[in-house]
Structure formats: structure tokens, C-alpha cells
Amino acid sequence: MDTKTGYKKTPLGTVPSNWNIVEILEVLEYEQPSKYLTNNINKVNNLNNTPVLTANKAFVLGYTEDQDGIYNPDNPVIIFDDFTTASKYIDFRFKIKSSAIKILTAKGNNDTKFLYEKLQLIKINTEDHKRRWISEFQEIAIALPPINEQNEIAKLSFTWDRSIRYNEQLLENFINRRRALVVKLTSEIGVNVVLIPLAKVVTKVKTGFIPNKETYYQEIGIRSHAKGIFHKEPVTGKSLGNKSVFWIEPDCFVVNIVFAWEQAIAKTTEVERGMIASHRFPMYKPKEGALDLDYLLYFFKSAKGKNLLELASPGGAGRNKTLGQSEFLKLKIPVLPIEEQKEIVRLLNTADKEIELQKKKIEAIKQQKKGLMQQLLTGKKRLKINTI
């Protein structure tokens, strides 16, 4: 890459002198999706099924067996959500569910991938729910380089995309491997291991107190789906009123009895020492040498553990489906020798760290690509173009 002299001032700011200012409608034409709509969508992709797409984050909604009305592009296209302005670059056959999607194709001698990347730079307010392509979006002005520079920017974008897809596939492999490990472990520990009631391997911990009206206290909460503890804003003892509260102790299994069926479970740490909780958050300390805390937490994160939490939470959905604490202590779980429990925890911790690192790597690559594309698509950074 190099920095070239030869720029000009335009209503869009300073751009390379050989770039033109055009409206989007001059380089992209749209087609309504009516011929390609379907409501016949399956989650399973059987042989020869056609993907049903959305321009938003979900992207592939499912697959259809429909044989008619399939969009099979000779050249890549862009699908554009008329309400959210989200878009996707498509180079394979597809169908669409929403009539709000517009299908965009490049006009003249312009590169579709370049134009797709250009669209990603455009941000407009979409809070009011209305269609935007005709009324706003297609009249937006952009700076457009010659086709050879468009092509080179597009090629570089494809290179970054391949790296992202490769790393996303690695992430999927890591997740599948962890899932298989959980299935293997939970199936194996249920075969030759005696099931033991929780009451025999945990002790309920509760140190209650009467709050001082002038003192500030910080309560905890627990997110559903095993997403851990969060800390509420400090409040005065006076604002707690007659609420029954107790001190949090570290290294305990804690559950929100209202949403236990949604796996609102966690473990307390030194960070929570000195914080408080209400009666809705009972704590249990595993008996030393009998039960590992992380093993217990991993078990209740599993499908088997979730099923047990649901069984101990009778009633309807939401706040009527409360965990019975006596029923909870009657739940029987597989308790392996402590060293085997710790080995299971070690394997799962390793898998979790591997997944977390891969997620961070993918996000870093996406941010690097975004930053580079923003420079290239605005002409602030130039590529060396082979004109031979």
C-alpha cells in the first residue's frame, strides 16, 4: 500500500482525484422479492433444499423444498432489508421469506463486492419503522473509484472474509467438541456411579442480619442460562425495608429460586464477599472432599442438570415456577471420586478457555478488517494498482 498525492475536495470531503461522486441508484438497481418468497421453511437442510435468507443477523432462516421461484444469480447480488438497512452479499441460489427484502445488482462495470462493502459504511437512523431504499438509501451519495481499484479492494475483502470463515469454523469445531465432551461425561457418570441426594454432599449457608438503615449494601443477582452473577447498585438499609437478607460467602453454589428452571445458577467468589442477597438466592457449600464446586456447577449447566432443576420447580411459567428448596436438596446427582470430578472440571475449563479465546480472535479479525476497509473505501489509504 502507498499514499498517493492527487486528491480533490468534494461535498463528501477530500477523495482521490480519479474517484467520482455518484448516487447509489446510479450503481445499484433493485428488484422486488415477490417472485422468490416462501413460508415453507424447515430447519433441517435436506439434499437439494434451498436456503431461505434474511439480510439481518440470522441470515439463514432455514431451508425450503420449493422448486419454483428460486433466485439463482448468474452474478453475485446483495440482499437489503428495507426497514433495518442491513445487507448481505450472496453468490448462491436462495429464496426469501420477507417482502421487505430488496435484491440489489450492480449496474454497468462496477464490482458487487466493493459496493456491498461500501454499503456497510452507511449508517442512518432506523428507529422509525418505514421502508428506506427508495425514499432515502438509493439517493445517498458515495465516492466511487475506478473499476480496477474496486476490484482490488474487493479481492482484499474476500481474503479477510476467508480468514473470518476459517476461524468461525474452528470455533464451531471447538463448540462441538465441548458439547460432545459434556455428553460423554454426563452419560458415563450416570452408568456406574451411585446417585446421591444433594443434601448429603452440600450444606446450606446463611448468615442473616438486620441492615443498618444508614449503611449502604450491594445485592447480587443471577442471570438465567448459567450466565453468572451480576452486582446491583448499592442501596441503603432503609430502602431494603423488611426484606430478609444475608451475607454472601465465597465458594458457594447459589441459585435464583424464581428462575432456577432457566438455569439461573452461579458460584460466589471473593469478589462477592461483603455483598448481600435475599431469601430468593439460597447458597450451598459443597462438603470438602466429597463434591467439587465447579463440578456441581457444570453438572447443573448440562441438559441433565437443567432437567432436574425443572423437576424441582413445579408450577407454571415465570414467577409461578419457583424452585422448591427441600425438593432441590432431594435431587440425586452422580458423584464421582473427587479426583475424577476435578479432572472433568479441568477438561471443561480448558474447552471453555479455548472457545473464549477463539471468539476474541474472530472479533479482533473483524475489527481489523473493518478498520482497513473504512480506510480503503474512503480513499484515505490506497492500494497499488497494476495497470499493465
C-alpha positions, 0 to 999 in steps of 0.5 A: 500500500502507498499514499498517493498525492492527487486528491480533490475536495468534494461535498463528501470531503477530500477523495482521490482525484480519479474517484467520482461522486455518484448516487447509489441508484446510479450503481445499484438497481433493485428488484422486488422479492415477490417472485422468490418468497416462501413460508415453507421453511424447515430447519433441517437442510435436506439434499437439494433444499434451498436456503431461505435468507434474511439480510439481518443477523440470522441470515439463514432462516432455514431451508425450503423444498420449493422448486419454483421461484428460486433466485439463482444469480448468474452474478453475485447480488446483495440482499437489503432489508428495507426497514433495518438497512442491513445487507448481505452479499450472496453468490448462491441460489436462495429464496426469501421469506420477507417482502421487505427484502430488496435484491440489489445488482450492480449496474454497468462495470462496477464490482458487487463486492466493493459496493456491498462493502461500501454499503456497510459504511452507511449508517442512518437512523432506523428507529422509525419503522418505514421502508428506506431504499427508495425514499432515502438509501438509493439517493445517498451519495458515495465516492466511487473509484475506478473499476480496477481499484474496486476490484482490488479492494474487493479481492482484499475483502474476500481474503479477510472474509476467508480468514473470518470463515476459517476461524468461525469454523474452528470455533464451531469445531471447538463448540462441538467438541465441548458439547460432545465432551459434556455428553460423554461425561454426563452419560458415563457418570450416570452408568456406574456411579451411585446417585446421591441426594444433594443434601448429603454432599452440600450444606446450606449457608446463611448468615442473616442480619438486620441492615443498618438503615444508614449503611449502604449494601450491594445485592447480587443477582443471577442471570438465567442460562448459567450466565453468572452473577451480576452486582446491583447498585448499592442501596441503603438499609432503609430502602431494603425495608423488611426484606430478609437478607444475608451475607454472601460467602465465597465458594458457594453454589447459589441459585435464583429460586424464581428462575432456577428452571432457566438455569439461573445458577452461579458460584460466589467468589471473593469478589462477592464477599461483603455483598448481600442477597435475599431469601430468593438466592439460597447458597450451598457449600459443597462438603470438602472432599466429597463434591467439587464446586465447579463440578456441581456447577457444570453438572447443573449447566448440562441438559441433565442438570437443567432437567432436574432443576425443572423437576424441582420447580413445579408450577407454571411459567415465570414467577409461578415456577419457583424452585422448591428448596427441600425438593432441590436438596432431594435431587440425586446427582452422580458423584464421582471420586473427587479426583475424577470430578476435578479432572472433568472440571479441568477438561471443561475449563480448558474447552471453555478457555479455548472457545473464549479465546477463539471468539476474541480472535474472530472479533479482533479479525473483524475489527481489523478488517473493518478498520482497513476497509473504512480506510480503503473505501474512503480513499484515505489509504490506497492500494497499488494498482497494476495497470499493465 
